[in-house]
Amino acid sequence: MQWRREELHVAVRDPAAASMNFLNEVAARFPDAVSLAAGRPYDGFYVADDIERYLRVYRDHLASTGLSGSAVDRTLLQYGRTNGVIGDLIARTLAVDEGIDVPAEAVMVTAGCQEAMIIALRGLCAGPEDVVLAVEPCYVGFTGAARILGIEVVPVPEAADGLDPDAVLRVAREVRESGRRPRGLYVVPNFANPSGVSMPVEVRQRLLEVAAEAELLILEDDPYGLFGLEDEPRPTLKALDREQSVMYLGSFAKSVFPGARVGFLVADQVVVDGSGRRSLLAEELSTVKSMLTVNTSPIAQAVVGGVLVESQYSLRSANRAKTEFYRRNMRALLAALELEFEGDSRMTWNTPNGGFFAVLNVPFTADEALVEVSARDYGVLWTPMGFFYAGGGGERAIRLSCSALEPPRIEEGVRRLGKLVRDRVL
């Protein structure tokens, strides 16, 4: 039996997903190219022997709570609670690191943050008229998740301060006037992927006011918040939230182990049914998760749990070496851009104050075809910003990632990129 590709779901033909696969394929064909495209954490932080150590720490923690040996084994090796077994540890960590005070029951442990996005989208959007807003350019994992579910994403243009809250209010009103219902707003307030832009505190506070006025649930994704250039962290939207207007999406991919594939969501919003019974949104969403992945691997949760216990519930403390490494890398990237393009007004770039990404604006089209040329003839990979726009945009911009390399390789990559750029503009 043969199937026509056009008859499969649009997610199978998702151009954004195909674009990311294209980058992986080009990287495989040109292994000597310096990759300023990869947004993954640095390999040097991970040793397989740590897995056994953290498992042991978590097992000891469970035993210290009074569980018998057989109960500890059952916790690790059976299916387990749908919403996870380390929600209490995550809640303690959020209180210590972020000033987010929520009950353990408000935490759902997910199979990576990607599952948290899918669960949030599916739970919020009940009918065909329901849509979500997202700052554009937008992380392709979110728009891809919405596409799989058949949910429309309405873009809100990114501003120099991350976004203009009044633009959110305007777009939400336009959506309602069109007969659709805006249900949520997806944002990455700290060092956004792909732009690296962060929201000032006053913008965050105004956004919370707008969310309450527009009846929007903010979906706050915060994978890079630990990795600012300065020690003083900006408060998360969830820490500022007084009206339960924010669902917080988190991941341990950057702060613990990418391979553990453990994320979480915090949904402390109160849900009331027809009989007046009250529950938390995280508890209600467990039915979605139970039909999606049944539960998140307890073994993977145990590894993460061991890290949280050993760090005394502070990932900021546990990640000091990583934070310093990524700070050094971002400074190396920005310094290399300054050295390579100093005095040439045709090339401009932003200066993120943390995270993994920066954006270089160029006076020519930076598309997939040029990525191929760049990898083959110049030995450097990067990501077209056009990948992160749903309806066109970013055609003359490049996302540069500095997370996976040592500073000398970052500098070499920028030198190779500089030769490509000069050859294109001469």
C-alpha positions as a printed NumPy array, in Angstrom:
array([[  0.   ,   0.   ,   0.   ],
       [  1.198,   3.485,  -0.874],
       [  0.135,   6.722,   0.766],
       [  0.046,  10.157,  -0.807],
       [  2.091,  12.548,   1.301],
       [ -0.452,  15.302,   0.693],
       [ -3.106,  13.177,   2.413],
       [ -1.15 ,  12.961,   5.676],
       [ -1.579,  15.519,   8.438],
       [ -0.003,  18.908,   7.833],
       [  2.349,  18.285,  10.766],
       [  4.098,  15.604,   8.688],
       [  4.842,  18.278,   6.104],
       [  5.613,  20.988,   8.665],
       [  8.133,  23.313,   6.967],
       [  9.629,  24.439,  10.284],
       [ 10.323,  20.868,  11.382],
       [ 11.659,  20.063,   7.931],
       [ 13.97 ,  23.056,   8.184],
       [ 15.446,  21.884,  11.47 ],
       [ 15.917,  18.394,  10.008],
       [ 17.67 ,  20.073,   7.095],
       [ 20.183,  21.681,   9.462],
       [ 20.913,  18.329,  11.079],
       [ 21.39 ,  16.745,   7.67 ],
       [ 23.77 ,  19.488,   6.518],
       [ 25.742,  19.198,   9.752],
       [ 26.09 ,  15.445,   9.172],
       [ 27.358,  15.972,   5.617],
       [ 29.876,  18.632,   6.657],
       [ 31.166,  17.434,  10.045],
       [ 34.176,  19.772,   9.964],
       [ 31.99 ,  22.866,   9.746],
       [ 31.854,  25.006,  12.898],
       [ 28.239,  24.904,  14.059],
       [ 26.883,  28.228,  15.247],
       [ 23.458,  26.674,  14.631],
       [ 23.27 ,  24.09 ,  17.413],
       [ 21.405,  25.401,  20.473],
       [ 22.178,  22.386,  22.626],
       [ 24.128,  22.508,  25.911],
       [ 27.884,  21.95 ,  25.976],
       [ 28.859,  18.253,  25.945],
       [ 31.668,  18.702,  28.454],
       [ 29.25 ,  19.067,  31.363],
       [ 27.886,  15.531,  31.145],
       [ 29.376,  12.263,  32.406],
       [ 27.368,   9.028,  32.357],
       [ 28.704,   7.989,  35.778],
       [ 26.738,  10.875,  37.32 ],
       [ 23.492,   9.068,  36.538],
       [ 24.198,   6.305,  39.045],
       [ 25.288,   8.812,  41.672],
       [ 22.136,  10.917,  41.421],
       [ 19.934,   7.819,  41.411],
       [ 21.553,   6.788,  44.671],
       [ 21.007,  10.257,  46.184],
       [ 17.316,  10.144,  45.288],
       [ 16.91 ,   6.584,  46.613],
       [ 18.473,   7.68 ,  49.901],
       [ 16.113,  10.645,  49.963],
       [ 13.093,   8.381,  49.551],
       [ 14.369,   6.074,  52.277],
       [ 14.798,   9.065,  54.595],
       [ 11.076,   9.792,  54.26 ],
       [ 10.282,   6.383,  55.747],
       [  9.659,   4.364,  52.591],
       [ 10.635,   0.716,  52.727],
       [ 13.083,  -0.779,  50.253],
       [ 10.27 ,  -2.369,  48.256],
       [  8.374,   0.945,  48.17 ],
       [ 11.489,   2.732,  46.903],
       [ 11.86 ,   0.115,  44.165],
       [  8.2  ,   0.47 ,  43.256],
       [  8.515,   4.27 ,  43.06 ],
       [ 11.395,   3.978,  40.597],
       [ 10.332,   0.987,  38.53 ],
       [  6.548,   1.067,  38.29 ],
       [  4.403,   3.395,  36.186],
       [  3.825,   5.824,  39.012],
       [  1.635,   8.872,  39.454],
       [  0.568,  10.517,  36.188],
       [  1.684,  13.989,  37.275],
       [  5.037,  12.731,  38.522],
       [  6.898,  11.815,  41.692],
       [  9.213,  14.826,  42.141],
       [  6.655,  17.63 ,  42.095],
       [  7.409,  18.434,  45.737],
       [ 11.133,  18.769,  44.994],
       [ 10.453,  20.996,  41.987],
       [  8.128,  23.2  ,  44.055],
       [ 10.856,  23.604,  46.705],
       [ 13.423,  24.475,  44.041],
       [ 11.157,  27.087,  42.45 ],
       [ 10.635,  28.702,  45.849],
       [ 14.383,  28.85 ,  46.555],
       [ 15.573,  29.95 ,  43.108],
       [ 12.68 ,  31.99 ,  41.722],
       [ 10.467,  33.026,  44.61 ],
       [  7.614,  31.044,  43.065],
       [  5.434,  29.65 ,  45.86 ],
       [  3.053,  26.943,  44.686],
       [  1.863,  23.658,  46.182],
       [  3.375,  20.417,  44.913],
       [ -0.048,  19.517,  43.493],
       [  0.282,  22.43 ,  41.051],
       [  3.334,  20.81 ,  39.436],
       [  3.093,  18.294,  36.6  ],
       [  6.31 ,  16.52 ,  35.588],
       [  6.436,  16.016,  31.826],
       [  8.508,  14.207,  29.223],
       [ 10.489,  17.317,  28.369],
       [  9.064,  20.809,  28.108],
       [  7.735,  19.904,  24.659],
       [  5.123,  17.66 ,  26.255],
       [  4.23 ,  20.437,  28.696],
       [  3.463,  22.69 ,  25.718],
       [  1.275,  20.077,  24.062],
       [ -0.65 ,  19.398,  27.274],
       [ -1.156,  23.121,  27.919],
       [ -2.361,  23.753,  24.381],
       [ -4.709,  20.779,  24.353],
       [ -6.184,  21.653,  27.734],
       [ -6.735,  25.335,  26.984],
       [ -8.096,  25.154,  23.452],
       [-11.45 ,  23.398,  23.587],
       [-12.993,  24.315,  20.235],
       [-12.13 ,  25.407,  16.68 ],
       [-12.587,  29.059,  17.591],
       [ -9.866,  28.904,  20.255],
       [ -6.433,  30.279,  19.31 ],
       [ -3.206,  31.161,  21.086],
       [ -0.989,  34.204,  20.702],
       [  2.795,  33.993,  20.528],
       [  5.609,  36.49 ,  20.277],
       [  7.162,  36.303,  16.798],
       [  9.847,  35.226,  15.957],
       [  8.837,  32.149,  17.932],
       [ 10.484,  28.921,  19.032],
       [  9.515,  26.327,  16.425],
       [  8.757,  23.699,  19.067],
       [  5.752,  25.708,  20.226],
       [  4.364,  26.516,  16.792],
       [  4.991,  22.918,  15.738],
       [  3.097,  21.583,  18.768],
       [  0.161,  23.848,  17.929],
       [  0.215,  22.679,  14.321],
       [  0.087,  19.02 ,  15.374],
       [ -3.012,  19.82 ,  17.446],
       [ -4.651,  21.911,  14.722],
       [ -4.535,  25.069,  16.859],
       [ -3.962,  28.442,  15.212],
       [ -1.091,  30.582,  16.5  ],
       [ -1.605,  34.324,  16.059],
       [  1.692,  36.25 ,  16.048],
       [  2.465,  39.313,  18.143],
       [  5.544,  41.118,  16.747],
       [  8.583,  41.094,  18.996],
       [  9.803,  44.487,  20.19 ],
       [ 13.167,  45.675,  21.489],
       [ 11.888,  45.008,  25.031],
       [ 10.623,  41.532,  24.159],
       [  7.133,  42.661,  23.276],
       [  4.784,  45.607,  23.595],
       [  2.022,  44.631,  26.054],
       [ -0.369,  47.04 ,  24.379],
       [  0.249,  45.214,  21.088],
       [ -0.82 ,  42.017,  22.869],
       [ -4.009,  43.736,  23.989],
       [ -4.665,  44.994,  20.462],
       [ -4.118,  41.59 ,  18.852],
       [ -6.32 ,  39.891,  21.465],
       [ -9.139,  42.367,  20.73 ],
       [ -8.772,  41.841,  16.986],
       [ -8.989,  38.101,  17.495],
       [-12.197,  38.449,  19.517],
       [-13.717,  40.803,  16.967],
       [-13.083,  38.165,  14.296],
       [-15.181,  35.633,  16.213],
       [-12.289,  33.651,  17.625],
       [-11.325,  33.281,  21.281],
       [ -7.738,  34.041,  22.424],
       [ -6.862,  31.564,  25.172],
       [ -3.179,  32.048,  25.896],
       [  0.015,  33.912,  25.101],
       [  3.336,  32.096,  24.702],
       [  6.418,  34.069,  25.742],
       [ 10.07 ,  33.429,  26.64 ],
       [ 10.849,  36.448,  28.859],
       [ 14.517,  35.576,  29.487],
       [ 16.967,  35.43 ,  26.556],
       [ 14.374,  34.206,  24.062],
       [ 14.992,  31.569,  21.439],
       [ 15.686,  32.631,  18.709],
       [ 16.285,  36.344,  19.32 ],
       [ 18.04 ,  36.415,  22.709],
       [ 15.794,  39.33 ,  23.762],
       [ 14.684,  39.75 ,  27.405],
       [ 11.796,  41.699,  28.926],
       [ 12.477,  44.493,  31.429],
       [ 10.661,  44.192,  34.744],
       [  8.263,  47.031,  33.951],
       [  7.218,  45.295,  30.723],
       [  6.579,  42.086,  32.667],
       [  4.383,  43.911,  35.141],
       [  2.395,  45.616,  32.4  ],
       [  2.012,  42.303,  30.552],
       [  0.408,  40.761,  33.637],
       [ -2.099,  43.624,  33.704],
       [ -2.879,  43.082,  30.026],
       [ -3.3  ,  39.332,  30.527],
       [ -5.896,  39.929,  33.228],
       [ -7.724,  42.49 ,  31.072],
       [ -7.672,  40.314,  27.947],
       [ -8.462,  37.074,  29.832],
       [ -5.287,  35.437,  28.567],
       [ -3.308,  32.741,  30.343],
       [  0.376,  33.513,  29.86 ],
       [  2.459,  30.438,  28.992],
       [  5.867,  31.433,  30.36 ],
       [  8.706,  29.281,  29.   ],
       [ 11.966,  29.781,  30.909],
       [ 14.727,  27.4  ,  29.754],
       [ 17.528,  29.99 ,  29.821],
       [ 16.77 ,  32.047,  32.926],
       [ 19.725,  30.681,  34.904],
       [ 22.251,  31.877,  32.345],
       [ 22.274,  35.669,  32.513],
       [ 25.437,  37.711,  32.182],
       [ 24.789,  39.243,  35.597],
       [ 24.165,  37.568,  38.946],
       [ 20.973,  39.501,  39.687],
       [ 18.106,  37.549,  38.079],
       [ 15.016,  39.257,  36.763],
       [ 11.811,  38.012,  38.409],
       [  9.87 ,  35.498,  36.387],
       [  6.371,  36.412,  35.341],
       [  5.142,  33.619,  37.608],
       [  6.939,  35.151,  40.603],
       [  5.164,  38.458,  39.884],
       [  1.813,  36.773,  39.222],
       [ -0.87 ,  37.712,  41.763],
       [ -3.944,  36.803,  39.694],
       [ -2.913,  33.278,  38.652],
       [ -2.527,  34.54 ,  35.103],
       [  0.649,  32.554,  34.375],
       [  1.317,  28.9  ,  33.645],
       [  5.039,  28.319,  34.092],
       [  6.794,  25.893,  31.729],
       [ 10.18 ,  24.549,  32.776],
       [ 12.873,  22.166,  31.626],
       [ 15.866,  20.411,  33.13 ],
       [ 17.515,  19.999,  29.727],
       [ 19.899,  22.933,  30.16 ],
       [ 20.252,  22.866,  33.958],
       [ 20.597,  19.099,  34.571],
       [ 20.742,  16.561,  31.693],
       [ 19.28 ,  17.008,  28.183],
       [ 19.077,  13.233,  27.832],
       [ 16.843,  12.853,  30.89 ],
       [ 14.014,  14.489,  28.909],
       [ 12.312,  15.838,  32.021],
       [ 10.312,  19.059,  32.021],
       [  7.385,  20.369,  34.   ],
       [  4.512,  22.798,  34.09 ],
       [  3.134,  24.763,  37.022],
       [ -0.609,  25.342,  36.775],
       [ -2.033,  26.568,  40.088],
       [ -5.146,  28.085,  38.537],
       [ -8.386,  27.048,  40.256],
       [-10.882,  25.061,  38.167],
       [-14.542,  24.865,  39.255],
       [-16.954,  22.306,  37.793],
       [-20.735,  22.484,  37.494],
       [-21.268,  21.102,  40.985],
       [-18.92 ,  23.639,  42.545],
       [-16.023,  21.191,  43.079],
       [-12.696,  23.008,  43.027],
       [ -9.372,  21.625,  41.801],
       [ -6.093,  22.861,  40.353],
       [ -5.549,  23.114,  36.624],
       [ -2.49 ,  20.836,  36.836],
       [ -4.682,  18.113,  38.322],
       [ -7.293,  18.521,  35.595],
       [ -4.637,  18.357,  32.867],
       [ -3.468,  14.983,  34.172],
       [ -6.151,  13.303,  32.058],
       [ -4.499,  14.727,  28.937],
       [ -1.089,  13.487,  30.013],
       [ -2.423,  10.039,  30.896],
       [ -3.53 ,   9.599,  27.292],
       [ -0.327,  11.059,  25.875],
       [  2.6  ,   9.43 ,  27.72 ],
       [  0.868,   7.738,  30.7  ],
       [  3.542,   9.182,  32.97 ],
       [  7.078,  10.564,  32.822],
       [  9.826,   7.997,  33.369],
       [ 10.276,   7.671,  37.161],
       [ 13.902,   6.677,  36.577],
       [ 14.572,   9.912,  34.671],
       [ 12.718,  11.834,  37.373],
       [ 14.873,  10.164,  40.009],
       [ 18.063,  11.353,  38.316],
       [ 16.748,  14.915,  38.279],
       [ 15.451,  14.517,  41.819],
       [ 18.912,  13.48 ,  42.985],
       [ 20.364,  16.677,  41.553],
       [ 17.723,  18.773,  43.324],
       [ 18.291,  17.046,  46.664],
       [ 22.09 ,  17.232,  46.429],
       [ 21.974,  20.935,  45.495],
       [ 19.681,  21.65 ,  48.47 ],
       [ 17.007,  22.719,  46.007],
       [ 18.963,  25.43 ,  44.233],
       [ 19.737,  24.938,  40.575],
       [ 21.321,  28.382,  40.569],
       [ 23.948,  27.061,  42.942],
       [ 24.299,  23.74 ,  41.135],
       [ 24.779,  25.48 ,  37.782],
       [ 27.429,  28.04 ,  38.691],
       [ 30.053,  26.424,  36.442],
       [ 27.612,  26.2  ,  33.534],
       [ 26.501,  29.79 ,  34.044],
       [ 30.096,  31.029,  33.946],
       [ 30.801,  28.958,  30.83 ],
       [ 27.776,  30.283,  28.942],
       [ 28.548,  33.843,  30.064],
       [ 32.057,  33.506,  28.692],
       [ 30.679,  32.101,  25.45 ],
       [ 28.173,  34.9  ,  24.938],
       [ 30.851,  37.501,  25.582],
       [ 33.15 ,  35.668,  23.16 ],
       [ 30.446,  35.677,  20.472],
       [ 29.675,  39.385,  20.863],
       [ 33.364,  40.296,  20.916],
       [ 33.993,  38.216,  17.784],
       [ 31.145,  39.957,  15.95 ],
       [ 32.539,  43.334,  16.984],
       [ 36.009,  42.404,  15.763],
       [ 34.802,  40.899,  12.488],
       [ 32.276,  43.545,  11.452],
       [ 33.502,  46.686,  13.209],
       [ 32.901,  49.783,  11.103],
       [ 30.635,  48.056,   8.55 ],
       [ 27.189,  49.551,   9.008],
       [ 25.664,  46.983,   6.663],
       [ 25.902,  44.355,   9.414],
       [ 24.182,  44.866,  12.757],
       [ 23.511,  42.56 ,  15.669],
       [ 21.826,  42.614,  19.038],
       [ 23.607,  42.272,  22.382],
       [ 21.69 ,  39.825,  24.602],
       [ 22.438,  39.979,  28.307],
       [ 22.496,  36.21 ,  28.635],
       [ 21.301,  32.953,  27.162],
       [ 22.481,  31.022,  24.122],
       [ 21.522,  33.149,  21.081],
       [ 22.192,  36.388,  19.231],
       [ 20.93 ,  37.664,  15.88 ],
       [ 23.044,  39.072,  13.048],
       [ 21.283,  41.21 ,  10.416],
       [ 22.787,  40.999,   6.94 ],
       [ 22.136,  42.851,   3.652],
       [ 21.203,  39.726,   1.666],
       [ 18.807,  36.795,   1.846],
       [ 19.965,  34.22 ,   4.386],
       [ 18.086,  31.046,   3.485],
       [ 18.543,  27.282,   3.293],
       [ 20.423,  27.502,   0.017],
       [ 22.975,  29.831,   1.578],
       [ 23.341,  27.547,   4.62 ],
       [ 24.396,  24.802,   2.214],
       [ 26.951,  27.088,   0.572],
       [ 28.158,  28.28 ,   3.965],
       [ 28.747,  24.762,   5.266],
       [ 30.349,  23.451,   2.081],
       [ 32.518,  26.377,   1.013],
       [ 33.144,  28.3  ,   4.25 ],
       [ 32.937,  25.628,   6.933],
       [ 30.381,  27.304,   9.177],
       [ 26.74 ,  26.559,  10.025],
       [ 24.068,  28.951,  11.284],
       [ 20.27 ,  29.135,  11.412],
       [ 18.148,  31.335,   9.105],
       [ 15.844,  33.516,  11.188],
       [ 13.16 ,  32.91 ,   8.586],
       [ 12.608,  29.502,  10.206],
       [ 11.008,  31.243,  13.191],
       [  8.349,  33.244,  11.323],
       [  5.037,  31.69 ,  10.303],
       [  4.009,  34.122,   7.578],
       [  7.277,  35.527,   6.285],
       [  9.952,  37.581,   7.971],
       [ 13.534,  37.305,   9.099],
       [ 14.789,  36.724,   5.564],
       [ 17.878,  38.883,   6.143],
       [ 18.829,  37.72 ,   9.581],
       [ 20.854,  34.861,  11.067],
       [ 20.531,  33.202,  14.475],
       [ 23.905,  32.449,  16.038],
       [ 24.221,  30.035,  18.95 ],
       [ 27.183,  30.056,  21.313],
       [ 26.229,  27.281,  23.746],
       [ 27.783,  24.097,  22.351],
       [ 31.353,  25.305,  21.62 ],
       [ 34.468,  26.499,  23.386],
       [ 35.278,  30.216,  22.831],
       [ 38.124,  29.579,  20.291],
       [ 35.708,  27.649,  18.067],
       [ 33.126,  30.414,  18.384],
       [ 35.724,  32.932,  17.261],
       [ 36.773,  30.706,  14.35 ],
       [ 33.136,  30.267,  13.329],
       [ 32.582,  34.018,  13.266],
       [ 35.746,  34.492,  11.186],
       [ 34.454,  31.982,   8.639],
       [ 31.057,  33.654,   8.677],
       [ 32.738,  37.014,   8.098],
       [ 34.367,  35.723,   4.911],
       [ 31.   ,  34.462,   3.658],
       [ 29.362,  37.798,   4.427],
       [ 32.077,  39.847,   2.715],
       [ 31.964,  37.643,  -0.374],
       [ 28.17 ,  38.127,  -0.59 ],
       [ 28.24 ,  41.926,  -0.298],
       [ 31.213,  42.715,  -2.528]])
